[in-house]
Amino acid sequence: VQLQASGGGLVQAGGSLRLSCAASGRTFSSYAVGWFRQAPGKEREFVAAISWSGGWIYYADSVKGRFTISRDNARNTVYLQMNILKPEDTAVYFCAADGGSGWYSRDRARNSSEYDYWGQGTLVTVSS
């Protein structure tokens, strides 16, 4: 699976952006997908994740109520709608795919080592 993240850019605080993670290669609909982000000088952190069916969705506490993850398996794409953006949301955002079997628990979704494929990242900059 090859992943291509896009949709980043510069936005003012309070604004919105929608990130896309487009997949090519093997059957994308069988993969769970997570979004992670890494701010300058900080470790990569979990943002949101969605199971292959869309039945399980998880968010980091810092984005809950502001971000929405969704997927369109017909288009091989996962989206991250980001609203009410804050300067602390500034980071490079990565999407990743988890092709493992079994229950897609919250602990599993938050663990970057569970993901088999990663996109190249897209930069989101939120100005104050």
Secondary structure as UniProt FT lines:
FT   STRAND          2..6
FT   STRAND          9..12
FT   TURN            13..14
FT   STRAND          17..24
FT   HELIX           28..30
FT   STRAND          32..38
FT   TURN            40..41
FT   STRAND          45..50
FT   TURN            52..53
FT   STRAND          57..59
FT   TURN            61..66
FT   STRAND          67..72
FT   HELIX           73..75
FT   STRAND          77..82
FT   HELIX           87..89
FT   STRAND          91..98
FT   HELIX           106..110
FT   HELIX           112..114
FT   STRAND          117..118
FT   STRAND          122..127
//
